[in-house]
């Protein structure tokens, strides 16, 4: 099940030094959005960037605080459902690119409270599309270089069996949770605005991301935090559910390639080619934390509840719990189109990415 493939070919990022973008990044204070903002500013410091984020539970302004002293960076607290606000930002800053991360994304939350997912993921995306159409097409007679990029998920494709081939861009949609259904609906709206109105859009469906700034309720940071606090690590069912894991910086690199080379109306699957069972990830992180905590005495005063300090192992904290409703068995992405058309390849091996994530959480 373990992929963890190393670098085969470096992503080919070539950009005209005279070309500048003016981006609206929605959800830029969330996990993937934050990483994208840091990635983009480091590589394209002359580009203007406006971040629009409502700062709900998953959005933290401190994530991007280091970027706010740049003259070309603006943060706006606001809701993507506020179409008038989005229109004003597009006009005021003469923005030509939207990178749309903003979304409710936690499956468990969608099961107990689906309304927020419908509002943010469907209504919010539609508000952005309406604002883009009005400013970029209706008022301006079409800004030729505009680009609306929509970040989606592999979960819209449903679940795979153990021997099924990975998802491709032609896999029929079969969402099975309120979260994935809301993302599927937003994907269809984005596609419709291209085919109906001529809005220049692209969509990427990515596999499970992990890395710096991820909300602590998500799977990998939850494992790490639980070990450090000596809390139980809940594992759904038998722990055999399989996901394809993608380091968030590789995802940002793929988005960069799509903005540079992606064709209007096209969908690009972005995966890590890195399938792991949930229980395998738990065991890997437990082993890495046990080893790191044993050799670093200074951490003992910071995390005295970690089992290793009491003669145990992080694996002692594993507790198998009742599986969640509609839990998909396996996701896997075939990134062949992104490789062939964009030159995309995942570059960060899984254990290196996990080490980086642990290091950041340990401080």
FENHU-V853365 format. One record per run of one state. SS is the DSSP state (@ for helix, = for strand, . for the rest). FROM is the first residue (numbers start at 1). LEN is the number of residues. If there is no record, write none. Layout:
# FENHU-V853365
ss=SS from=FROM len=LEN
ss=SS from=FROM len=LEN
This chain:
# FENHU-V853365
ss=. from=1 len=21
ss== from=22 len=5
ss=. from=27 len=4
ss=@ from=31 len=13
ss=. from=44 len=4
ss== from=48 len=6
ss=. from=54 len=7
ss=@ from=61 len=7
ss=. from=68 len=5
ss== from=73 len=5
ss=. from=78 len=5
ss=@ from=83 len=10
ss=. from=93 len=4
ss== from=97 len=4
ss=. from=101 len=6
ss=@ from=107 len=6
ss=. from=113 len=2
ss=@ from=115 len=25
ss=. from=140 len=7
ss== from=147 len=7
ss=@ from=154 len=4
ss=. from=158 len=9
ss== from=167 len=1
ss=. from=168 len=10
ss=@ from=178 len=20
ss=. from=198 len=3
ss== from=201 len=6
ss=. from=207 len=1
ss== from=208 len=3
ss=. from=211 len=8
ss=@ from=219 len=11
ss=. from=230 len=3
ss== from=233 len=4
ss=. from=237 len=5
ss== from=242 len=6
ss=@ from=248 len=14
ss=. from=262 len=5
ss== from=267 len=4
ss=. from=271 len=4
ss== from=275 len=3
ss=@ from=278 len=18
ss=. from=296 len=2
ss=@ from=298 len=5
ss=. from=303 len=4
ss=@ from=307 len=4
ss=. from=311 len=3
ss=@ from=314 len=4
ss== from=318 len=4
ss=. from=322 len=8
ss== from=330 len=1
ss=. from=331 len=2
ss== from=333 len=1
ss=. from=334 len=2
ss=@ from=336 len=7
ss=. from=343 len=7
ss=@ from=350 len=13
ss=. from=363 len=1
